Amino acid sequence: MKAVWMMHDIVLADEIQDILDEMGIVGLSRWKRMTGRGPKSGARMDNHVWPGANSGAFVVVEDEVAARLMGRLQALRDEVGAMTGLWAFTTPVSETLK
């Protein structure tokens, strides 16, 4: 199993949720509003100097589902461009509650 961690510009929240829904991924944790700075997208600190915010989500899924999800996220990033801000990575999950 793998955890897929997704951080993105808040404007992409609906697109990310649509991908998760289309893939049948229902279990997730979400951070609705986060601040941060990307190497290409710049600062989003949710204030008057650096407006904008990010959102994040993470899911724990089987390895094959994680690979497909990462592919879908890469396609979305390719479509919207790196300036919009979308980053994702996976980490191994060695054990979960039953």
N, CA and C atoms as an extended XYZ file, in Angstrom:
294
Properties=species:S:1:pos:R:3:atomname:S:1:resname:S:1:resid:I:1 pbc="F F F"
N         0.832       -1.179        0.000 N   MET     1
C         0.000        0.000        0.000 CA  MET     1
C         0.874        1.239        0.000 C   MET     1
N         0.294        2.316       -0.505 N   LYS     2
C         1.004        3.585       -0.539 CA  LYS     2
C         0.073        4.715       -0.123 C   LYS     2
N         0.679        5.729        0.483 N   ALA     3
C        -0.016        6.981        0.733 CA  ALA     3
C         0.348        7.917       -0.414 C   ALA     3
N        -0.646        8.562       -0.971 N   VAL     4
C        -0.417        9.576       -2.003 CA  VAL     4
C        -0.742       10.922       -1.363 C   VAL     4
N         0.267       11.765       -1.294 N   TRP     5
C         0.144       13.105       -0.705 CA  TRP     5
C         0.024       14.109       -1.841 C   TRP     5
N        -0.986       14.954       -1.779 N   MET     6
C        -1.250       15.927       -2.839 CA  MET     6
C        -1.347       17.326       -2.237 C   MET     6
N        -0.567       18.254       -2.737 N   MET     7
C        -0.646       19.657       -2.363 CA  MET     7
C        -0.874       20.434       -3.645 C   MET     7
N        -1.806       21.378       -3.603 N   HIS     8
C        -2.159       22.058       -4.843 CA  HIS     8
C        -2.773       23.418       -4.575 C   HIS     8
N        -2.721       24.260       -5.589 N   ASP     9
C        -3.411       25.541       -5.555 CA  ASP     9
C        -4.880       25.262       -5.256 C   ASP     9
N        -5.459       26.060       -4.384 N   ILE    10
C        -6.839       25.831       -3.957 CA  ILE    10
C        -7.820       25.834       -5.131 C   ILE    10
N        -7.469       26.496       -6.222 N   VAL    11
C        -8.373       26.531       -7.378 CA  VAL    11
C        -8.500       25.164       -8.046 C   VAL    11
N        -7.599       24.227       -7.739 N   LEU    12
C        -7.665       22.886       -8.330 CA  LEU    12
C        -8.420       21.878       -7.463 C   LEU    12
N        -8.995       22.311       -6.345 N   ALA    13
C        -9.642       21.385       -5.417 CA  ALA    13
C       -10.734       20.557       -6.090 C   ALA    13
N       -11.556       21.177       -6.914 N   ASP    14
C       -12.634       20.433       -7.579 CA  ASP    14
C       -12.083       19.410       -8.563 C   ASP    14
N       -11.053       19.782       -9.310 N   GLU    15
C       -10.453       18.852      -10.260 CA  GLU    15
C        -9.837       17.653       -9.549 C   GLU    15
N        -9.170       17.902       -8.427 N   ILE    16
C        -8.576       16.811       -7.654 CA  ILE    16
C        -9.680       15.891       -7.131 C   ILE    16
N       -10.744       16.478       -6.588 N   GLN    17
C       -11.843       15.669       -6.072 CA  GLN    17
C       -12.498       14.865       -7.187 C   GLN    17
N       -12.645       15.462       -8.366 N   ASP    18
C       -13.219       14.740       -9.507 CA  ASP    18
C       -12.376       13.511       -9.858 C   ASP    18
N       -11.058       13.660       -9.854 N   ILE    19
C       -10.173       12.530      -10.151 CA  ILE    19
C       -10.364       11.426       -9.116 C   ILE    19
N       -10.386       11.802       -7.843 N   LEU    20
C       -10.573       10.805       -6.782 CA  LEU    20
C       -11.924       10.105       -6.925 C   LEU    20
N       -12.972       10.875       -7.233 N   ASP    21
C       -14.306       10.294       -7.414 CA  ASP    21
C       -14.342        9.344       -8.604 C   ASP    21
N       -13.766        9.764       -9.725 N   GLU    22
C       -13.752        8.927      -10.932 CA  GLU    22
C       -13.012        7.613      -10.687 C   GLU    22
N       -11.986        7.654       -9.831 N   MET    23
C       -11.207        6.453       -9.541 CA  MET    23
C       -11.822        5.618       -8.429 C   MET    23
N       -12.915        6.101       -7.828 N   GLY    24
C       -13.567        5.358       -6.756 CA  GLY    24
C       -12.837        5.423       -5.427 C   GLY    24
N       -12.003        6.429       -5.246 N   ILE    25
C       -11.258        6.607       -3.996 CA  ILE    25
C       -12.112        7.459       -3.068 C   ILE    25
N       -12.606        6.851       -2.010 N   VAL    26
C       -13.524        7.579       -1.126 CA  VAL    26
C       -12.893        7.957        0.214 C   VAL    26
N       -11.924        7.200        0.681 N   GLY    27
C       -11.278        7.515        1.952 CA  GLY    27
C       -10.149        8.499        1.740 C   GLY    27
N       -10.218        9.646        2.409 N   LEU    28
C        -9.167       10.646        2.259 CA  LEU    28
C        -9.152       11.555        3.463 C   LEU    28
N        -8.060       12.250        3.633 N   SER    29
C        -7.953       13.353        4.584 CA  SER    29
C        -7.620       14.583        3.774 C   SER    29
N        -8.195       15.712        4.184 N   ARG    30
C        -8.013       16.942        3.410 CA  ARG    30
C        -7.669       18.106        4.333 C   ARG    30
N        -6.759       18.925        3.854 N   TRP    31
C        -6.467       20.207        4.473 CA  TRP    31
C        -7.045       21.248        3.525 C   TRP    31
N        -8.113       21.915        3.944 N   LYS    32
C        -8.827       22.817        3.040 CA  LYS    32
C        -8.043       24.078        2.705 C   LYS    32
N        -7.249       24.571        3.634 N   ARG    33
C        -6.543       25.827        3.390 CA  ARG    33
C        -5.156       25.748        4.016 C   ARG    33
N        -4.141       25.864        3.163 N   MET    34
C        -2.753       25.819        3.616 CA  MET    34
C        -2.006       26.958        2.936 C   MET    34
N        -0.900       27.364        3.519 N   THR    35
C        -0.030       28.339        2.881 CA  THR    35
C         1.285       27.666        2.543 C   THR    35
N         2.009       28.277        1.626 N   GLY    36
C         3.298       27.712        1.252 CA  GLY    36
C         3.885       28.424        0.046 C   GLY    36
N         4.985       27.858       -0.418 N   ARG    37
C         5.681       28.453       -1.554 CA  ARG    37
C         6.232       27.337       -2.409 C   ARG    37
N         5.958       27.415       -3.695 N   GLY    38
C         6.482       26.441       -4.630 CA  GLY    38
C         7.643       27.018       -5.415 C   GLY    38
N         8.519       26.152       -5.947 N   PRO    39
C         9.681       26.640       -6.682 CA  PRO    39
C         9.312       27.358       -7.976 C   PRO    39
N         8.168       27.037       -8.551 N   LYS    40
C         7.736       27.697       -9.784 CA  LYS    40
C         6.481       28.527       -9.585 C   LYS    40
N         5.593       28.069       -8.715 N   SER    41
C         4.303       28.742       -8.552 CA  SER    41
C         4.384       29.947       -7.622 C   SER    41
N         5.448       30.055       -6.835 N   GLY    42
C         5.619       31.200       -5.953 CA  GLY    42
C         4.868       31.055       -4.641 C   GLY    42
N         4.884       32.132       -3.863 N   ALA    43
C         4.295       32.128       -2.528 CA  ALA    43
C         2.781       32.294       -2.595 C   ALA    43
N         2.114       31.517       -1.767 N   ARG    44
C         0.669       31.655       -1.528 CA  ARG    44
C         0.511       31.652       -0.012 C   ARG    44
N         0.505       32.841        0.555 N   MET    45
C         0.480       32.975        2.006 CA  MET    45
C        -0.870       33.454        2.528 C   MET    45
N        -1.861       33.555        1.635 N   ASP    46
C        -3.231       33.903        2.020 CA  ASP    46
C        -3.296       35.258        2.724 C   ASP    46
N        -2.495       36.211        2.222 N   ASN    47
C        -2.553       37.560        2.782 CA  ASN    47
C        -2.483       38.586        1.654 C   ASN    47
N        -2.490       39.868        1.997 N   HIS    48
C        -2.516       40.900        0.960 CA  HIS    48
C        -1.197       41.017        0.207 C   HIS    48
N        -0.097       40.594        0.783 N   VAL    49
C         1.199       40.650        0.105 CA  VAL    49
C         1.355       39.471       -0.848 C   VAL    49
N         1.052       38.275       -0.376 N   TRP    50
C         1.121       37.064       -1.185 CA  TRP    50
C        -0.247       36.387       -1.157 C   TRP    50
N        -1.160       36.845       -2.016 N   PRO    51
C        -2.517       36.287       -2.001 CA  PRO    51
C        -2.547       34.851       -2.505 C   PRO    51
N        -3.646       34.212       -2.230 N   GLY    52
C        -3.838       32.840       -2.676 CA  GLY    52
C        -3.545       31.859       -1.555 C   GLY    52
N        -4.040       30.658       -1.740 N   ALA    53
C        -3.851       29.610       -0.741 CA  ALA    53
C        -3.734       28.273       -1.457 C   ALA    53
N        -3.300       27.301       -0.724 N   ASN    54
C        -3.195       25.939       -1.226 CA  ASN    54
C        -4.175       25.056       -0.475 C   ASN    54
N        -4.339       23.875       -0.956 N   SER    55
C        -5.146       22.855       -0.309 CA  SER    55
C        -4.341       21.569       -0.406 C   SER    55
N        -4.689       20.599        0.395 N   GLY    56
C        -3.972       19.337        0.334 CA  GLY    56
C        -4.881       18.179        0.683 C   GLY    56
N        -4.478       17.008        0.247 N   ALA    57
C        -5.220       15.791        0.556 CA  ALA    57
C        -4.247       14.634        0.558 C   ALA    57
N        -4.631       13.583        1.275 N   PHE    58
C        -3.844       12.376        1.168 CA  PHE    58
C        -4.763       11.175        1.264 C   PHE    58
N        -4.380       10.131        0.543 N   VAL    59
C        -5.145        8.891        0.494 CA  VAL    59
C        -4.186        7.731        0.688 C   VAL    59
N        -4.705        6.628        1.195 N   VAL    60
C        -3.932        5.390        1.301 CA  VAL    60
C        -4.635        4.371        0.418 C   VAL    60
N        -3.907        3.875       -0.582 N   VAL    61
C        -4.487        2.978       -1.581 CA  VAL    61
C        -3.483        1.887       -1.953 C   VAL    61
N        -3.955        0.899       -2.662 N   GLU    62
C        -3.080       -0.160       -3.165 CA  GLU    62
C        -2.063        0.437       -4.139 C   GLU    62
N        -0.921       -0.218       -4.282 N   ASP    63
C         0.160        0.302       -5.123 CA  ASP    63
C        -0.296        0.603       -6.547 C   ASP    63
N        -1.110       -0.287       -7.131 N   GLU    64
C        -1.551       -0.091       -8.515 CA  GLU    64
C        -2.445        1.142       -8.636 C   GLU    64
N        -3.289        1.370       -7.633 N   VAL    65
C        -4.164        2.543       -7.631 CA  VAL    65
C        -3.327        3.808       -7.465 C   VAL    65
N        -2.313        3.743       -6.606 N   ALA    66
C        -1.424        4.888       -6.410 CA  ALA    66
C        -0.737        5.261       -7.717 C   ALA    66
N        -0.275        4.270       -8.454 N   ALA    67
C         0.400        4.535       -9.732 CA  ALA    67
C        -0.557        5.191      -10.726 C   ALA    67
N        -1.791        4.695      -10.788 N   ARG    68
C        -2.777        5.294      -11.698 CA  ARG    68
C        -3.122        6.721      -11.266 C   ARG    68
N        -3.274        6.928       -9.959 N   LEU    69
C        -3.575        8.267       -9.450 CA  LEU    69
C        -2.448        9.227       -9.767 C   LEU    69
N        -1.213        8.802       -9.558 N   MET    70
C        -0.077        9.678       -9.887 CA  MET    70
C        -0.067       10.023      -11.371 C   MET    70
N        -0.424        9.067      -12.214 N   GLY    71
C        -0.523        9.346      -13.647 CA  GLY    71
C        -1.576       10.386      -13.956 C   GLY    71
N        -2.736       10.270      -13.310 N   ARG    72
C        -3.810       11.250      -13.513 CA  ARG    72
C        -3.400       12.632      -13.016 C   ARG    72
N        -2.722       12.674      -11.866 N   LEU    73
C        -2.265       13.953      -11.329 CA  LEU    73
C        -1.205       14.584      -12.228 C   LEU    73
N        -0.308       13.761      -12.784 N   GLN    74
C         0.701       14.290      -13.703 CA  GLN    74
C         0.035       14.872      -14.947 C   GLN    74
N        -0.989       14.193      -15.450 N   ALA    75
C        -1.718       14.697      -16.621 CA  ALA    75
C        -2.374       16.042      -16.305 C   ALA    75
N        -2.945       16.175      -15.117 N   LEU    76
C        -3.556       17.451      -14.724 CA  LEU    76
C        -2.495       18.529      -14.614 C   LEU    76
N        -1.353       18.199      -14.020 N   ARG    77
C        -0.272       19.187      -13.911 CA  ARG    77
C         0.222       19.604      -15.295 C   ARG    77
N         0.347       18.642      -16.194 N   ASP    78
C         0.773       18.971      -17.555 CA  ASP    78
C        -0.240       19.894      -18.228 C   ASP    78
N        -1.512       19.687      -17.921 N   GLU    79
C        -2.582       20.485      -18.531 CA  GLU    79
C        -2.605       21.916      -17.980 C   GLU    79
N        -2.481       22.070      -16.663 N   VAL    80
C        -2.616       23.403      -16.068 CA  VAL    80
C        -1.289       24.137      -15.963 C   VAL    80
N        -0.190       23.424      -16.064 N   GLY    81
C         1.128       24.049      -15.990 CA  GLY    81
C         1.630       24.131      -14.558 C   GLY    81
N         2.920       24.205      -14.409 N   ALA    82
C         3.552       24.209      -13.091 CA  ALA    82
C         3.264       25.495      -12.320 C   ALA    82
N         2.940       26.588      -13.012 N   MET    83
C         2.689       27.850      -12.324 CA  MET    83
C         1.425       27.802      -11.478 C   MET    83
N         0.489       26.924      -11.811 N   THR    84
C        -0.741       26.822      -11.032 CA  THR    84
C        -0.480       26.154       -9.696 C   THR    84
N         0.467       25.295       -9.611 N   GLY    85
C         0.836       24.666       -8.354 CA  GLY    85
C         0.117       23.355       -8.099 C   GLY    85
N         0.786       22.263       -8.395 N   LEU    86
C         0.290       20.928       -8.081 CA  LEU    86
C         1.509       20.052       -7.827 C   LEU    86
N         1.564       19.449       -6.652 N   TRP    87
C         2.676       18.593       -6.286 CA  TRP    87
C         2.109       17.365       -5.608 C   TRP    87
N         2.655       16.217       -5.911 N   ALA    88
C         2.209       14.979       -5.276 CA  ALA    88
C         3.399       14.035       -5.140 C   ALA    88
N         3.351       13.199       -4.118 N   PHE    89
C         4.370       12.175       -3.937 CA  PHE    89
C         3.756       11.016       -3.171 C   PHE    89
N         4.436        9.884       -3.201 N   THR    90
C         3.951        8.707       -2.484 CA  THR    90
C         4.932        8.326       -1.391 C   THR    90
N         4.392        7.684       -0.371 N   THR    91
C         5.207        7.089        0.679 CA  THR    91
C         4.660        5.691        0.945 C   THR    91
N         5.519        4.764        1.308 N   PRO    92
C         5.039        3.413        1.597 CA  PRO    92
C         4.224        3.381        2.892 C   PRO    92
N         3.252        2.512        2.905 N   VAL    93
C         2.450        2.266        4.115 CA  VAL    93
C         2.681        0.810        4.487 C   VAL    93
N         3.328        0.597        5.610 N   SER    94
C         3.680       -0.766        5.987 CA  SER    94
C         2.592       -1.468        6.792 C   SER    94
N         1.723       -0.699        7.431 N   GLU    95
C         0.708       -1.335        8.264 CA  GLU    95
C        -0.470       -0.389        8.440 C   GLU    95
N        -1.684       -0.929        8.440 N   THR    96
C        -2.890       -0.158        8.717 CA  THR    96
C        -3.769       -0.917        9.686 C   THR    96
N        -4.684       -0.226       10.279 N   LEU    97
C        -5.674       -0.893       11.138 CA  LEU    97
C        -6.616       -1.679       10.283 C   LEU    97
N        -7.133       -2.762       10.783 N   LYS    98
C        -8.066       -3.605       10.027 CA  LYS    98
C        -9.482       -3.242       10.389 C   LYS    98
